[in-house]
């Protein structure tokens, strides 16, 4: 009987959430279809599409990457998609607190704050994955580039030749092709300071590479080619160690998820225990459970961010 009562209370909320999600997906699908058609027309007349205008690493670019993992193209409407995602995630956490834990309506509304934390964690996680992909491809790029500069006197041409060997559409290839090379070709040596700062913002290893390429481009000569080759060998060793550390960090993230899942299961079992129903109805106990849920979500986000920054 208790389960049936919970289902009756949750049914309208589930229906409303499903309807909102279906409407959102239909809207995104129609907009994507229009965007694809307009993109083909723009390509014919030489107009740059909106998606191509997002700078690598910008807020718009990070949001597009996060939603692309969900199969959604949000180019041109990133902020709207972010707001809707926070609302839907908040509704999901609210429903979990309301239906599974059986807490009062007003207390369950705190779940929308939990949804905010979940979506922010999704965006940060997607961007951390891109940074890890950049560092994973750097050793291959450095190995090829250190050989290519021995036979190709034009440093920018050597970079262009080597980026073709990288994973098609990968993060490192995209940044080099869309940011590094065009700005160097357009602005010359003046672009190096800004590109170096931008590269360090993406990855410390990428920043070192841009600095070395810049010095080689400005100075040239066999001495700098030899120094570049020696520096790349040292950097490759550091990156190999970081890649191993990232694998360890991934295992740590899985452990955090397991602990959070076990904790949630224990909370549900306690709240469904008939002998404890009286204590659960106390406002102080209910507030304590809400605080625990929020701390779990915040801790999950914080630990993931800490692991990503450590490795």
RANORDA-V431727 format. One record per residue. N is the residue number from 1. PHI is phi in degrees with one decimal (* if undefined). PSI is psi in degrees with one decimal (999 if undefined). Layout:
BEGIN
n: [N/N]
phi: [PHI/PHI]
psi: [PSI/PSI]
END
This chain:
BEGIN
n: [1/2/3/4/5/6/7/8/9/10/11/12/13/14/15/16/17/18/19/20/21/22/23/24/25/26/27/28/29/30/31/32/33/34/35/36/37/38/39/40/41/42/43/44/45/46/47/48/49/50/51/52/53/54/55/56/57/58/59/60/61/62/63/64/65/66/67/68/69/70/71/72/73/74/75/76/77/78/79/80/81/82/83/84/85/86/87/88/89/90/91/92/93/94/95/96/97/98/99/100/101/102/103/104/105/106/107/108/109/110/111/112/113/114/115/116/117/118/119/120/121/122/123/124/125/126/127/128/129/130/131/132/133/134/135/136/137/138/139/140/141/142/143/144/145/146/147/148/149/150/151/152/153/154/155/156/157/158/159/160/161/162/163/164/165/166/167/168/169/170/171/172/173/174/175/176/177/178/179/180/181/182/183/184/185/186/187/188/189/190/191/192/193/194/195/196/197/198/199/200/201/202/203/204/205/206/207/208/209/210/211/212/213/214/215/216/217/218/219/220/221/222/223/224/225/226/227/228/229/230/231/232/233/234/235/236/237/238/239/240/241/242/243/244/245/246/247/248/249/250/251/252/253/254/255/256/257/258/259/260/261/262/263/264/265/266/267/268/269/270/271/272/273/274/275/276/277/278/279/280/281/282/283/284/285/286/287/288/289/290/291/292/293/294/295/296/297/298/299/300/301/302/303/304/305/306/307/308/309/310/311]
phi: [*/-64.2/-64.7/-64.3/-64.6/-65.1/-64.7/-65.1/-70.4/-84.0/-56.0/-61.2/-68.1/-64.1/-62.3/-65.0/-65.3/-63.8/-64.3/-64.4/-67.3/-62.7/-62.4/-65.0/-64.7/-63.7/-62.3/-64.5/-64.0/-64.6/-66.2/-66.3/-63.9/-64.7/-65.4/-65.9/-65.1/-66.7/-66.0/-66.5/-64.2/-62.2/-64.6/-68.2/-96.5/83.5/-90.7/-77.9/-71.5/-65.1/-66.2/-72.2/-83.9/-74.2/-66.9/-61.2/89.3/-71.6/-60.2/-62.9/-64.5/-65.0/-66.2/-62.4/-63.1/-63.0/-76.0/-65.0/-66.2/-92.2/81.8/-115.7/-102.9/-113.0/-58.1/89.1/-141.1/-63.9/-66.1/-63.6/-62.9/-64.0/-63.7/-64.0/-64.1/-64.4/-66.3/-65.8/-65.8/-62.6/-63.9/-63.7/-67.3/-58.3/-65.5/-64.6/-66.7/-71.6/-84.2/-80.6/-89.4/69.2/-84.7/-60.0/-59.7/-63.4/-69.4/-67.1/-61.8/-63.2/-58.5/-67.7/-67.0/-64.3/-62.5/-58.9/-65.1/-63.2/-67.5/-59.9/-64.7/-64.0/-65.8/-63.9/-65.8/-64.2/-70.9/-62.4/-66.0/-63.9/-62.2/-68.0/-64.3/-60.3/-69.3/-69.4/-93.4/-61.5/-56.7/-62.4/-64.0/-65.1/-59.3/-69.1/-67.4/-64.1/-83.5/-66.2/-68.0/-72.0/-116.7/-114.5/-66.6/-81.8/-64.2/-63.9/-65.8/-64.1/-62.5/-63.5/-65.3/-76.3/-67.5/-69.8/-84.5/-77.9/-59.6/-61.1/78.3/-69.8/-63.1/-67.3/-61.9/-62.5/-66.8/-64.3/-75.0/-96.5/-115.5/-66.5/-63.9/-59.8/-70.8/-65.9/-69.4/-85.2/-107.3/71.9/-61.3/-63.3/-79.5/-66.2/-61.2/-65.4/-66.6/-64.8/-62.2/-63.9/-65.4/-63.8/-67.6/-84.2/-163.2/-62.7/-67.2/-64.6/-61.3/-63.6/-62.9/-62.2/-62.3/-65.5/-63.7/-62.5/-65.5/-65.2/-66.0/-73.3/-92.1/68.6/90.1/-64.4/-63.1/-70.3/-64.6/-67.6/-64.0/-62.8/-64.0/-66.0/-64.5/-66.2/-63.8/-64.9/-67.2/-61.8/-63.7/-63.1/-67.8/-60.2/-66.5/-67.4/-64.3/-63.9/-65.3/-66.0/-65.0/-64.6/-62.5/-64.1/-64.2/-65.2/-62.4/-64.4/-65.6/-62.6/-62.7/-63.6/-63.6/-63.3/-64.6/-64.0/-61.9/-63.5/-64.0/-63.2/-61.6/-64.6/-63.6/-66.5/-68.9/-89.2/-76.4/-60.1/-69.0/-106.7/-61.0/-64.1/-68.7/-65.8/-74.7/-71.0/-56.1/-64.0/-67.3/-63.5/-63.4/-62.5/-65.8/-62.0/-61.7/-63.1/-61.9/-64.3/-66.0/-63.3/-65.1/-64.6/-64.4/-61.4/-65.4/-65.7/-65.7/-61.2/-65.4/-65.3/-66.3/-61.3/-72.7/-71.1/-112.8]
psi: [-41.7/-40.7/-39.3/-39.1/-38.7/-41.6/-37.8/-38.4/-35.5/-21.3/-48.9/-37.0/-41.4/-42.8/-43.0/-41.8/-41.6/-41.7/-41.0/-40.6/-42.3/-42.9/-40.3/-44.5/-39.5/-42.4/-43.1/-40.5/-45.0/-41.7/-37.3/-38.6/-43.4/-38.9/-37.2/-42.6/-45.5/-30.6/-38.8/-39.7/-43.0/-38.0/-34.6/-35.5/1.6/19.6/135.6/130.0/165.0/-36.7/-31.7/-15.5/-13.3/120.3/142.5/126.5/-6.1/168.2/-41.0/-42.0/-41.4/-40.2/-40.1/-40.6/-43.8/-45.4/-25.0/-30.0/-22.8/3.7/21.1/135.6/109.9/21.9/127.5/-9.8/42.3/-45.0/-38.7/-43.9/-38.8/-43.2/-44.8/-39.9/-40.0/-40.1/-44.7/-41.9/-40.0/-39.6/-38.6/-44.0/-40.3/-44.4/-38.6/-43.4/-40.7/-47.2/-44.3/-43.5/-19.1/30.5/158.2/162.3/-49.6/-38.3/-37.1/-22.1/-17.7/-18.5/-25.2/-30.5/-36.2/-37.3/-38.1/-44.6/-41.7/-45.9/-41.9/-38.9/-36.5/-44.2/-46.1/-38.0/-39.6/-40.9/-37.1/-35.3/-37.8/-44.0/-37.4/-36.2/-38.1/-48.4/-28.6/-28.7/-11.6/-44.1/-43.0/-43.2/-43.7/-41.9/-45.8/-40.9/-38.3/-27.2/-38.5/-38.2/-15.2/-25.9/-12.9/107.1/-27.7/110.0/-43.6/-36.9/-37.7/-41.7/-43.4/-38.8/-40.2/-31.3/-19.4/-20.9/-9.8/167.3/126.8/126.7/3.1/164.3/-43.8/-44.2/-41.4/-45.0/-44.1/-41.0/-40.1/-21.4/-56.5/-58.4/-47.7/-40.9/-37.3/-41.5/-30.9/-40.4/-12.4/-147.0/-25.0/-20.6/-15.4/-40.8/-48.7/-40.1/-37.1/-44.6/-42.8/-40.8/-41.4/-30.9/-28.5/-45.2/135.4/-36.1/-40.9/-36.9/-41.8/-40.4/-46.9/-39.3/-45.1/-42.0/-40.1/-43.9/-39.7/-39.5/-42.6/-42.2/-52.2/-169.9/157.8/-32.6/-45.5/-30.6/-41.4/-41.8/-38.9/-42.8/-41.0/-42.8/-38.5/-36.4/-42.0/-42.3/-35.0/-39.1/-41.5/-43.3/-36.6/-40.3/-38.2/-36.6/-40.0/-38.9/-35.8/-34.5/-39.6/-40.3/-36.2/-39.7/-37.5/-38.0/-40.8/-35.8/-39.6/-42.3/-41.2/-44.3/-42.0/-40.7/-42.5/-41.7/-43.3/-40.6/-41.9/-40.4/-43.0/-42.0/-39.4/-44.3/-24.7/-0.4/120.1/-32.2/-18.2/6.4/-37.1/-42.6/-34.8/-28.6/-9.4/132.8/-39.3/-39.5/-41.3/-42.5/-37.6/-39.8/-40.1/-43.0/-39.9/-43.6/-46.2/-38.3/-36.1/-46.7/-44.4/-41.7/-39.2/-45.8/-42.8/-43.3/-41.1/-43.9/-39.8/-40.0/-43.6/-41.5/-29.7/-31.9/999]
END
